[in-house]
Amino acid sequence: MKTLSLTLAMLLIGGLTFAQSNAEEKAVRTVIQKMDEAWNAHDYTYAGKYDIYAPNAIMINPVGMYWKNRSEISKAHQVFGETMFKYGSAKSEPVDVRFLAPTVAMATIKAMYRTNEDHTLPDGHKVSKGNTEFDMVNVILTKKNNDWKIASLQLTPINAGAAAHNPVQASR
């Protein structure tokens, strides 16, 4: 009986998410806001006021490219910034912020990317002004020295046709 009680107690404790103050959630949401601000300012150095990535952060973009630290993330954004990102703008809406530990948060975001100017992608595909795409973004943030930074970010394009048949959304 002791073993069963102890096992149940451990499961209950392990299943709890860590409650954080509104200030902590606001700090996490501020990082997400800075992510949009950097994108819209076309400042992909992620330094200074846009210092939002941890040094060892990873990112997987919507086409599966994997960048394994802040330097690679910045370099890739700077290169693509010159060829395609400079023609658009972003707006993110945090859907959910959860604290997995006192210094670890997970934010789920719905991001919108709008093309503001006609341009051609590196693969030759033409994109027209007004084109709008949406992604779901999963962001893991860590807190060190009272500062939240992105540790991991993965973007998944939203397929509008498939999303229209989401059985979970239909029941909400």
VENFENTA-V320052 format. One record per residue. N is the residue number from 1. PSI is psi as a letter, one per 20 degrees, with the letter a starting at -180 (* if undefined). NEAR is the number of other C-alpha atoms within 10 Angstrom. D_FIRST is the distance of its C-alpha to the first C-alpha in Angstrom with 2 decimals. Layout:
# VENFENTA-V320052
n->[N & N]
psi->[PSI & PSI]
near->[NEAR & NEAR]
d_first->[D_FIRST & D_FIRST]
This chain:
# VENFENTA-V320052
n->[1 & 2 & 3 & 4 & 5 & 6 & 7 & 8 & 9 & 10 & 11 & 12 & 13 & 14 & 15 & 16 & 17 & 18 & 19 & 20 & 21 & 22 & 23 & 24 & 25 & 26 & 27 & 28 & 29 & 30 & 31 & 32 & 33 & 34 & 35 & 36 & 37 & 38 & 39 & 40 & 41 & 42 & 43 & 44 & 45 & 46 & 47 & 48 & 49 & 50 & 51 & 52 & 53 & 54 & 55 & 56 & 57 & 58 & 59 & 60 & 61 & 62 & 63 & 64 & 65 & 66 & 67 & 68 & 69 & 70 & 71 & 72 & 73 & 74 & 75 & 76 & 77 & 78 & 79 & 80 & 81 & 82 & 83 & 84 & 85 & 86 & 87 & 88 & 89 & 90 & 91 & 92 & 93 & 94 & 95 & 96 & 97 & 98 & 99 & 100 & 101 & 102 & 103 & 104 & 105 & 106 & 107 & 108 & 109 & 110 & 111 & 112 & 113 & 114 & 115 & 116 & 117 & 118 & 119 & 120 & 121 & 122 & 123 & 124 & 125 & 126 & 127 & 128 & 129 & 130 & 131 & 132 & 133 & 134 & 135 & 136 & 137 & 138 & 139 & 140 & 141 & 142 & 143 & 144 & 145 & 146 & 147 & 148 & 149 & 150 & 151 & 152 & 153 & 154 & 155 & 156 & 157 & 158 & 159 & 160 & 161 & 162 & 163 & 164 & 165 & 166 & 167 & 168 & 169 & 170 & 171 & 172]
psi->[h & g & g & g & g & g & g & g & g & h & g & g & g & h & i & q & q & p & p & r & r & h & h & g & g & h & g & g & h & h & g & g & g & h & g & g & g & g & g & h & i & k & n & j & h & l & r & c & i & k & n & i & p & q & h & k & q & q & p & o & r & i & j & j & p & p & p & j & r & h & g & h & g & g & g & g & h & g & g & h & h & h & h & h & h & i & j & r & r & q & p & q & o & p & h & p & p & q & o & h & r & h & j & p & q & p & p & p & q & o & p & p & p & p & p & i & p & q & r & p & r & h & j & i & p & p & p & q & p & i & p & p & q & q & q & p & p & p & p & p & q & q & p & p & l & k & p & p & q & p & h & p & p & p & p & o & q & p & o & h & g & g & h & i & j & o & h & g & h & h & i & *]
near->[6 & 7 & 8 & 9 & 10 & 11 & 12 & 12 & 12 & 11 & 11 & 10 & 10 & 9 & 10 & 11 & 12 & 14 & 13 & 15 & 9 & 9 & 9 & 19 & 16 & 12 & 16 & 26 & 18 & 14 & 20 & 21 & 17 & 16 & 23 & 19 & 17 & 19 & 21 & 17 & 11 & 18 & 17 & 22 & 16 & 19 & 13 & 7 & 9 & 18 & 19 & 23 & 26 & 19 & 15 & 14 & 22 & 21 & 22 & 17 & 16 & 15 & 9 & 11 & 11 & 14 & 20 & 16 & 17 & 23 & 16 & 16 & 22 & 19 & 14 & 14 & 20 & 17 & 12 & 15 & 18 & 11 & 14 & 18 & 20 & 19 & 20 & 21 & 18 & 19 & 18 & 19 & 16 & 17 & 12 & 12 & 17 & 17 & 21 & 18 & 15 & 13 & 16 & 18 & 24 & 21 & 21 & 19 & 20 & 19 & 22 & 15 & 17 & 18 & 20 & 16 & 15 & 14 & 18 & 14 & 12 & 10 & 6 & 8 & 8 & 10 & 17 & 14 & 13 & 13 & 13 & 15 & 15 & 19 & 18 & 20 & 24 & 18 & 21 & 24 & 26 & 24 & 18 & 11 & 5 & 10 & 15 & 24 & 24 & 28 & 24 & 21 & 20 & 19 & 20 & 17 & 15 & 16 & 11 & 10 & 8 & 8 & 12 & 10 & 10 & 10 & 9 & 8 & 9 & 9 & 6 & 5]
d_first->[0.00 & 3.82 & 5.37 & 5.10 & 6.19 & 8.53 & 9.79 & 10.62 & 12.27 & 14.22 & 15.36 & 16.56 & 18.36 & 19.82 & 21.09 & 23.02 & 26.71 & 28.38 & 30.48 & 33.96 & 36.93 & 39.80 & 41.87 & 39.71 & 39.87 & 43.61 & 44.02 & 42.42 & 44.66 & 47.63 & 47.09 & 47.24 & 50.39 & 51.93 & 51.25 & 53.45 & 56.01 & 56.41 & 56.77 & 59.33 & 61.23 & 61.24 & 60.03 & 57.86 & 57.94 & 54.72 & 56.04 & 57.09 & 55.97 & 54.33 & 52.17 & 49.03 & 47.81 & 45.83 & 47.85 & 45.47 & 44.96 & 45.02 & 46.55 & 46.79 & 49.66 & 50.16 & 51.99 & 49.44 & 51.13 & 48.76 & 49.71 & 47.63 & 48.72 & 50.61 & 53.89 & 53.55 & 52.44 & 55.44 & 57.87 & 56.91 & 57.18 & 60.52 & 61.93 & 60.77 & 61.74 & 65.34 & 65.30 & 63.23 & 60.90 & 63.88 & 64.85 & 61.80 & 59.48 & 55.79 & 53.68 & 49.91 & 47.61 & 44.07 & 41.91 & 38.58 & 37.47 & 33.84 & 32.52 & 30.17 & 30.07 & 32.23 & 35.01 & 34.58 & 35.72 & 36.32 & 39.27 & 40.28 & 43.97 & 46.56 & 49.74 & 53.25 & 56.08 & 59.58 & 62.71 & 65.47 & 68.20 & 69.15 & 68.42 & 67.80 & 64.60 & 64.90 & 64.52 & 67.51 & 65.60 & 67.30 & 65.31 & 67.02 & 66.97 & 64.52 & 62.09 & 58.56 & 55.34 & 51.73 & 48.74 & 45.06 & 44.21 & 40.87 & 41.09 & 38.63 & 39.74 & 38.80 & 39.65 & 41.33 & 43.47 & 42.87 & 44.43 & 42.92 & 44.25 & 43.79 & 41.83 & 41.83 & 43.71 & 44.02 & 46.37 & 46.19 & 49.24 & 48.70 & 50.28 & 51.58 & 52.10 & 48.56 & 47.11 & 48.93 & 46.65 & 43.30 & 41.08 & 38.82 & 41.84 & 43.28 & 40.34 & 40.56]
